[in-house]
Amino acid sequence: MYFSEIRRVLKRKGLNFSSVRNHHDKSYDKGKVDKGIYDIDGFQIIFFTEKQIEGLVPAQGFEILWIREECEEPVTVYLISSKRK
């Protein structure tokens, strides 16, 4: 998984910045869905809610510093700043 590799190479209390597509994205709820993964024009995408991020990130050994929504047409993402515990 993504966070296990980040945790492996990041020093304790090291910072991680990442982005994920979110449920406000124009492509959300379009395309074929299989186990929460959308296939949109051959791209496999997972869309996250802020609540999902708030559950996932700490469970992987990171403290969330902030979450911000950014929109750059046609994509809407959450920018996530976190620190390894």
Long-range contacts (C-beta under 8 A, 24 or more apart in sequence): 1-60, 3-56, 3-57, 3-60, 3-61, 3-62, 4-60, 6-62, 6-84, 7-60, 7-61, 7-62, 7-84, 10-84, 11-84, 12-84, 12-85, 13-83, 13-84, 13-85, 14-83, 14-84, 15-65, 15-81, 15-82, 15-83, 15-84, 16-62, 16-80, 16-81, 16-82, 16-83, 16-84, 17-79, 17-80, 17-81, 17-82, 18-79, 18-80, 18-82, 19-70, 19-77, 19-78, 19-79, 19-80, 20-46, 20-47, 20-48, 20-53, 20-77, 20-78, 20-80, 21-45, 21-46, 21-47, 21-48, 21-75, 21-76, 21-77, 22-47, 22-48, 22-49, 22-50, 22-69, 22-76, 22-77, 22-78, 23-47, 23-48, 23-49, 24-69, 24-71, 24-76, 25-74, 25-75, 25-76, 25-77, 26-74, 26-76, 27-74, 27-75, 48-78, 50-78, 53-78, 53-80, 57-82, 61-85
